[in-house]
C-alpha cells in the first residue's frame, strides 16, 4: 500500500476528465484537497454520462479548473509529481492545443461540437 501523501506535496490529480498538477493543502479521509497549479489534460466536452456522444440533452462546455482553485480529488487519483511545475497559462495552452489536435483528427459530430466549445473557452481563457 502506498504511504499517505502530505500537505505541501506537489502531485498530479485526475478530476472528472481533466488532469492537473497541484499542491496538497489538506488531507481528508478519502480525498486530498488540491490547489491547482497547472493543467496536464483539458476536460472533455459534452455529457460526462454519455462520453463522446453528440446526441445528448445538453452538450456541456467544461472549463479547466482555474489557477489556485482548490478541489477534492479521491486519494486513488492522486500521484506524486517530481518535475518542475509549468506556468499555468502555458500548461493550459498546451492542453487545449493537444485536445484540439485530437478532436480535429477524430472529425465526428461530437468532436465538432467539442471544438466549438473549446473555441468559446479559449476566448475566456486567453483574453
N, C-alpha and C positions, 0 to 999 in steps of 0.2 A: 504494500500500500504506500502511496506517495505521501510524504510528510506535508503537513499543512503549510500553506504559504502565509507570509506575514504582511502586516501593514507596511507600506513603503516599497514593497517589491514591484518591479516592472514586469508586466505579464501581457500575454495575448488572451483575448476572450472572444467567444462567439456569442453574439446577442441577436436573437431572431435569425436573420440570414446574413448579417454583417459580421465582419471580423475586425477587431480593434486592438491597439496597443494601449495599455493604460497602467495606472498605479493603483494598487490596492489601498483603499482608505479605511476599510473596516472589514473584519472577519465576522461573518454571521453563521448560524448553524448549518445552513445548506447553500449559502451564496457567499460570494465576495462582492463588496461594494467597490466598484472600479471607476476611477476618474479617467475619462478618455483623453489620450494624448495624440493619437494618430489613427488613421483608417487603413486597414490592410485589404479589406474586401467590402465593396459597397453593397448595401442590402438589395435583394432582388425586388423588382417592382411587381405590382399586382396583388392578388389574393394569396395570403400565406397558406390558406387551407386548400387551395387549388393551384399549386405552383405551376408556372409556365402555361397556364390556361388563359386565353383571351376572352372567352365567352363566360364571364362571371358577372354577378350582380353589380359589384363596384370594383373597378380596377384601381387599386390604391397606389398613390405616389408615396414611396417610402424614402424618407430622408436618412442620411447617415447621422449617427449621434454627434453632437456638437463638441467642440474643443472644451475640455474640462467638465463636460456633462458627466454626472455620476449615474451608474446603473447597476442593478443587482444582476450578477451573472452566476448561474449554477456552478458549483465548485468543479464539477467534472468537465466544464467547458473552458476552464482557465489553466494556462500553462505558463511557466516562467519564460521571460524574453531576455536574452543576453546581449543583443546587438544594440547599436546606437538608435535611439528613438528619432525617427524623421520628423520634420516640421509638419504640423497638422495639415495646413493647406496644400503643401506639396504632396503629402500622402493621399489626401482626398482627390486631388487632380489625377494622380496615378491610378487610384482605384476606380474613379469614374471612367477614365480613358480605357482601362482594361475591360471594364464591363461593356462599354460602347463597342469595342472591337469584337468581343464575343457575341454581342447581340446582332451586330451587322453581319457577321458570318452566318448566324442562325437564319435570319431572314423570314421567319414566320410572323403571324399576326401578333402573337404575344411579344415577340422581340420588337416589332414596330411600335406597339403601344408603350413598351418599356423605354425605347429610345426617346419617344415624345416626353415621357415623364422625366427622364434624365435631362433632357434639354431644358425643361422648366426648372428643375432643381439647380442646374448649373447657373442659371440667371440669378438665383438666390444665393448660391454658394460663393460665386466669384464676382461679386458686384464691383 
